[in-house]
Amino acid sequence: MGVWMGIWISSLQRRRIALTLALVFAVFSVLCTGLAGTAKTQNRPRSVATVPTPTPTPTPVPLATQPVNRTPITTSAATPTPTPRSTPPPRTEPTPIDRITPQLGEPPPPPVLKPKPTPTPPEEFAEDEIVKVNTELVTLNVRVIDRNNRPIDNVRQNDFHVFEDGAPQPIESFSREEVPISYGLAVDTSGSLRSQLQAVIDAGKTIVNSNKPGDETFLVRFISSDSIETVQDFTASKDLIMDGLDELYIQGGQTAIIDAVYLTAEHVAEYKKGDDSDRRRRALIVITDGEDRSSFYSQEKLFARLREEDVQIYVIGFVRELDKEGGLIRKSPREKAVNLINKLATETGGRAFLPESLSELPKIADEIVRDLRTQYVVSYNPTNKARDGSFRSIKVVVDDGAHDKHIALTRNGRIAPKGERPAVKVPATRTKPAVGTNKTP
């Protein structure tokens, strides 16, 4: 009995131990299963939706760097913290030496006629030749017309009367013979002449075709002051001038008529030939719209220069396209252009033409040719011998005909020479005679 009790107690203890172990094992299994699920859940990849990147939130500055009033200061992560500025010194008024007086820049250079010279061999004189110098005689090219602007070609020397500063002058020579003509063609090729260019070229060819043996022509195109170009220098070849006219083209720019006339008239006046005793007639034909927009020279300087030169100026002015409306204190562009064109003609004894249409150009070209061919050459010896460089007014009067009034047209004055009078005779040299000299056999 006692033995069975002992066995039964031992069996009961074993059951308790086994039950305890089973319970511990169950708890352990549950724990292991939970841990494994947790790890699996943590290792599973998550799907994250794409969202826009948020704008960085300003980061607060630590309190240690904030001002004493503890006002929060924030700064953007992309913007550096500004460096504190020191207190600027009090402003003071600038002294007069700090003020810079505005000044104009250097004046533009004067315009220059761009040459295209025609090479000519140097002229030589014989060793025993004598060159006479006579700068006293004043030569005038005079046109005589009636009231209807028709030329008069039967005036005698005794019918002419020349006055300088109101005083009558003795006429030394008189001629109706044709002398060689040296003239220039100055064509405005700015945009304002675009629609008329071909008609202008044709009119120029009409004038050139009338050239006779001994005549010489040069051709210039002009736009602004820095675009006054010699297309063909003085030549007796009609073909060269014709080719130059065909090469003309329109170009944009601010028209400088005064500069173009100044330079081309000067070029005509200075051109001399050694084989015709300098008895050439000189003229300049200008074709333009008459509106000067940007010239270096003023009108005063231009006409002062023209008084020193015996160059007749003929102007063909296309002024119809210009604005005829003016303001309270200024003239209209058309009125200013007409005044300039007329003054160029009257001051030099030339003529102005203001065509209403292109169909008038052939007739105008014929009239210019006729005027150049039907002029009188009158020379007088001035009674005022003072060489003071002053301006002397000139007026020529012609006796009226039996049935009509005669009107003489020539330049309205001259500039007296200045300085000592040159020698009457000088030995001939092997160089071309200087300007203003005459060669005699």
GUBAMAR-156974 format. One line per field, with one value per residue (C-alpha): x, z, y; residue number from 1. Coordinates in steps of 0.2 Angstrom, whole numbers, plus 2048, in hexadecimal, padded with zeros to 3 digits. Each point is the difference from the previous one (the first is absolute). Example, Ala and Ser with C-alpha at 12.3 -4.5 7.8 and 13.67 -1.06 7.14 Angstrom:
east 83E 806
up 827 7FD
north 7EA 811
num 1 2
! end
This chain:
east 800 80D 80A 7F1 7FD 812 7FF 7EF 808 80F 7F5 7F6 810 805 7EF 802 811 7FB 7F1 80B 80C 7F2 7F9 812 802 7EF 804 811 7F8 7F4 80D 80B 7F1 7FD 812 801 7F0 807 810 7F7 7F5 80F 809 7F1 804 7F4 7F7 803 7F5 80A 7FD 807 810 7FB 807 80E 7F9 80B 80A 7FF 810 807 7FB 812 801 7F0 7FF 7FC 7EE 7FE 7F6 802 80A 7FF 80B 7FE 80B 804 804 80F 7FE 803 80F 7FB 804 809 7F7 804 808 7F4 7FE 808 7FD 80D 80C 801 80F 7F7 7F4 805 7FA 7F9 80A 7FD 80C 80C 7F8 7FE 80D 7FC 7F9 80D 7FC 806 80A 801 80E 803 813 807 812 80A 800 810 804 80F 80F 7FD 7EE 7FA 7F1 7F6 7F7 7F1 7F5 7F8 7F3 7EF 7F7 7EE 7F5 7F0 7EF 7F5 7ED 7F0 7F0 7FB 811 805 813 806 80F 802 806 810 80E 7FA 7F0 808 803 809 7FF 80A 7F9 7F6 80F 802 80E 80A 7FC 811 7F9 7F0 7FC 7F1 80B 7FD 80D 803 7F5 805 7F1 7FB 7F1 7FB 7F2 7F7 7FE 7F7 7F0 7F6 805 7FC 7F1 809 811 7FD 7F9 80F 80C 7F8 801 812 803 7F7 80C 810 7FB 801 812 80B 813 80A 7F1 803 7F5 801 7F3 7FC 7F3 7FC 7F6 806 810 80B 7F8 805 809 808 7F9 80A 80D 801 801 7FC 7FA 7ED 800 808 7F3 7F2 807 801 7EE 7FA 809 7F7 7F5 7F5 807 7F9 807 7FD 802 80E 7FC 80A 810 7FE 7FF 80E 80C 7FB 800 811 806 7F9 808 811 801 80B 806 811 7FB 7F2 807 7F4 7F1 7F5 7EE 7FC 7EF 7F9 7EF 7F8 7F1 7F8 7F0 807 7FE 810 7FF 812 80E 810 801 7F3 7F8 80A 810 7FA 7FB 810 80A 7F6 804 812 7FD 7F9 7F5 7EE 7F4 7F1 7F4 7F2 7F6 7F3 7F7 7EE 802 805 7F4 7F9 7F9 80B 7FE 7FF 812 807 7FE 7F9 80D 7FA 802 811 806 7F9 809 810 7FF 7FB 80E 80D 7FB 7FF 810 80A 7F7 7F9 7EE 7F4 7F3 7F2 7F7 7EE 803 80E 7FA 808 811 805 7FB 809 810 7FF 7FE 80F 80A 7FA 804 812 802 7F8 80A 80B 811 804 810 803 80F 7FA 803 801 811 800 805 7F6 7F6 7EF 7F1 7FC 7EE 7FF 7F2 7FF 7F3 7FC 7F8 7EE 7FD 7F4 7F1 804 809 811 804 812 803 811 808 7FC 811 812 80D 80E 812 80A 812 80E 7FE 809 80E 7FA 80B 809 80B 7F8 803 7FE 7F1 7EE 7FB 7F9 7EE 7FB 80F 7FE 80C 804 80A
up 800 805 7F0 7F5 808 7FD 7EE 7FE 807 7F5 7F1 805 802 7EF 7F8 808 7FA 7EE 801 806 7F2 7F3 806 7FF 7EF 7FA 807 7F7 7F0 801 803 7F2 7F4 804 7FE 7EF 7FA 806 7F7 7F0 801 803 7F1 7F4 7F3 802 7F1 801 7F6 7F7 808 7FB 80A 80D 801 80E 80F 807 80E 810 805 811 80F 803 7F0 802 805 812 7FC 7FD 7F0 7F5 7F1 7F2 7F1 7F1 7FD 7EF 806 80A 810 7FC 808 80C 7F9 809 803 7F0 804 7FE 7EF 7FB 7F1 7F2 7FE 7F0 7FB 7FF 7F3 7EE 7F3 7F1 7F0 7EE 7F7 7F3 7F0 7F1 7F3 7F0 7F2 7F2 7EE 7FD 7F1 7F1 7F6 7EE 7FD 7F5 7FB 806 7F4 7FC 7F8 7F4 808 7F8 804 80A 80C 803 810 800 810 7FD 7F3 805 7F4 800 7F7 7FB 7FA 7F8 7FF 7FC 80B 7FB 805 7ED 7FD 7F6 7F5 7F7 80E 7FC 80B 801 807 810 80F 80F 812 80F 811 7F5 7F7 7ED 7FA 7F0 7F5 7FA 7F6 7F9 7F7 7F9 7FA 807 80D 808 80F 80F 80A 80E 802 813 802 810 802 811 803 7FC 7ED 7FF 7F4 7F5 7FE 7EF 7F9 808 7F8 7EF 802 805 7F0 7F6 807 7FD 7EE 7FC 805 7F2 7FD 80F 80C 810 80D 811 809 813 80A 812 80F 811 804 800 7F0 7F3 7F3 7EF 7F4 7F2 800 7F2 7EF 7EE 7FE 7FE 802 812 806 7F9 808 810 7FF 7FD 810 80B 80E 80F 811 811 80A 805 7F1 801 7F1 806 803 7EF 7F7 80A 7FB 7EE 7FC 808 7F5 7F0 805 803 7F0 7F3 7EF 7F9 7EE 7FF 809 80E 7F6 805 806 810 806 80C 7FD 811 800 811 809 809 812 809 810 807 7F9 808 7F7 803 7F2 805 7FD 7F0 7F8 807 7F7 7F0 7FF 7FE 7F1 7EF 7FF 7F9 809 7F8 80C 7FB 810 803 80E 7FD 80C 80F 80D 7FC 812 80C 812 809 801 7F2 7ED 7F8 7F9 7EE 803 807 7F1 7F3 808 801 7ED 7FA 80A 7F9 7EF 802 80A 7F2 7F1 7FD 7FF 80A 7FA 80A 7F5 803 7F8 7F9 7EE 802 802 7ED 7FD 810 7FA 7EF 808 80B 7F1 7F6 80F 801 7EE 7FD 80D 7FE 808 807 809 809 809 811 805 812 802 813 804 810 7FE 800 7F7 7F1 7F8 7ED 7F5 7ED 7F6 7EE 7F5 7FB 7EE 7F4 805 810 811 802 811 804 80C 808 812 80C 807 803 80E 7FD 801 810 803 7F5 7ED 7F6 7F3 7EF 7F8 805 7F7 7FA 809 7FC 80B 7FD 802 811 802 7F9 7F3 7ED 7F4 7F0 7F1
north 800 80B 7FC 804 810 804 7FB 80A 810 7FE 7FE 80F 80B 7FA 806 811 802 7FA 80C 80E 7FC 7FF 811 808 7F9 807 811 7FF 7FB 80E 80C 7FA 801 812 805 7F8 809 810 7FE 7FB 80F 80B 7F9 801 80F 80E 809 813 80C 80E 811 811 804 80C 812 800 807 80F 7FA 80A 808 7FB 80B 803 80A 809 813 804 803 7ED 804 7F0 802 7F2 7FE 7F5 7F1 807 812 804 80A 812 808 80E 811 80D 811 80B 811 80F 807 810 80B 7FE 80E 80A 7F7 7EF 807 7FC 80D 7F7 803 7FC 7F4 803 808 7F4 801 80A 7F6 7FA 7FD 7EE 801 7F4 808 7FE 7FE 80D 802 80F 80F 808 811 805 807 811 802 80F 7FE 810 802 80C 7FF 811 7FC 7FA 7F5 7FE 7F3 80A 7F9 80D 7FC 809 801 7EE 7F9 7FD 803 80F 7FC 811 80C 80A 805 812 7FA 7F9 80B 7F8 808 7FB 806 80D 806 7FE 7F4 801 7F0 7F9 7F1 7FA 7F0 7F6 7F1 7EF 7FB 7EF 7FC 7F7 7FB 7F4 7F5 7FE 7F4 7FD 7EE 7FF 7F7 810 7FE 7EE 802 80D 7F8 7F8 811 809 7F4 803 813 7FF 7F6 80D 80E 7F5 7FC 813 801 807 7FD 808 7FE 7F6 7F9 7F8 7F6 800 7F7 806 7FB 805 80A 7F1 7F9 80D 7F5 803 7F3 807 80E 80D 7F8 804 7EE 800 7ED 801 80C 7F5 7F1 80A 805 7EE 7FB 80C 7F8 806 7FF 805 80F 812 80B 80D 80C 80E 7F6 7F8 811 807 7F2 7FD 813 801 7F2 808 811 7F8 7F6 807 7FB 806 800 80D 80F 7FC 807 7F2 803 7F8 7F9 7F4 7F7 7FA 7F4 7FE 802 810 7FB 801 7F5 7FE 80B 805 811 80D 80A 80F 7F7 7F9 810 809 7F2 801 813 7FB 7F5 803 7F1 801 7F4 7F8 7F7 7F4 7FF 7F2 809 7FA 7F1 80C 805 812 802 80B 805 810 803 7F6 7FF 7F0 7F4 804 813 7FE 7F5 80C 80E 7F7 7FA 812 808 7F4 805 813 802 7F7 806 7EF 7FA 7F6 7F3 7F9 7F3 7FB 7EF 7F5 804 811 7FA 7FE 812 806 7F7 809 811 7FD 7FB 810 80B 7FA 802 811 80B 80F 801 811 805 810 808 806 812 7FB 7F9 7FD 7EE 800 7EF 80A 7FC 80A 800 7FE 805 7FF 80B 7FD 80D 7FB 7FB 809 7F6 7F7 802 7F7 7F8 7FC 7F1 7FD 7FD 80E 803 7FB 800 80B 7F8 802 802 807 800 7F3 804 804 7F3 7F0 7F4 7F1 7F0 7EE 7FE 803 813 804 805 810 801 802 7F9 80A 7FB
num 1 2 3 4 5 6 7 8 9 10 11 12 13 14 15 16 17 18 19 20 21 22 23 24 25 26 27 28 29 30 31 32 33 34 35 36 37 38 39 40 41 42 43 44 45 46 47 48 49 50 51 52 53 54 55 56 57 58 59 60 61 62 63 64 65 66 67 68 69 70 71 72 73 74 75 76 77 78 79 80 81 82 83 84 85 86 87 88 89 90 91 92 93 94 95 96 97 98 99 100 101 102 103 104 105 106 107 108 109 110 111 112 113 114 115 116 117 118 119 120 121 122 123 124 125 126 127 128 129 130 131 132 133 134 135 136 137 138 139 140 141 142 143 144 145 146 147 148 149 150 151 152 153 154 155 156 157 158 159 160 161 162 163 164 165 166 167 168 169 170 171 172 173 174 175 176 177 178 179 180 181 182 183 184 185 186 187 188 189 190 191 192 193 194 195 196 197 198 199 200 201 202 203 204 205 206 207 208 209 210 211 212 213 214 215 216 217 218 219 220 221 222 223 224 225 226 227 228 229 230 231 232 233 234 235 236 237 238 239 240 241 242 243 244 245 246 247 248 249 250 251 252 253 254 255 256 257 258 259 260 261 262 263 264 265 266 267 268 269 270 271 272 273 274 275 276 277 278 279 280 281 282 283 284 285 286 287 288 289 290 291 292 293 294 295 296 297 298 299 300 301 302 303 304 305 306 307 308 309 310 311 312 313 314 315 316 317 318 319 320 321 322 323 324 325 326 327 328 329 330 331 332 333 334 335 336 337 338 339 340 341 342 343 344 345 346 347 348 349 350 351 352 353 354 355 356 357 358 359 360 361 362 363 364 365 366 367 368 369 370 371 372 373 374 375 376 377 378 379 380 381 382 383 384 385 386 387 388 389 390 391 392 393 394 395 396 397 398 399 400 401 402 403 404 405 406 407 408 409 410 411 412 413 414 415 416 417 418 419 420 421 422 423 424 425 426 427 428 429 430 431 432 433 434 435 436 437 438 439 440 441
! end
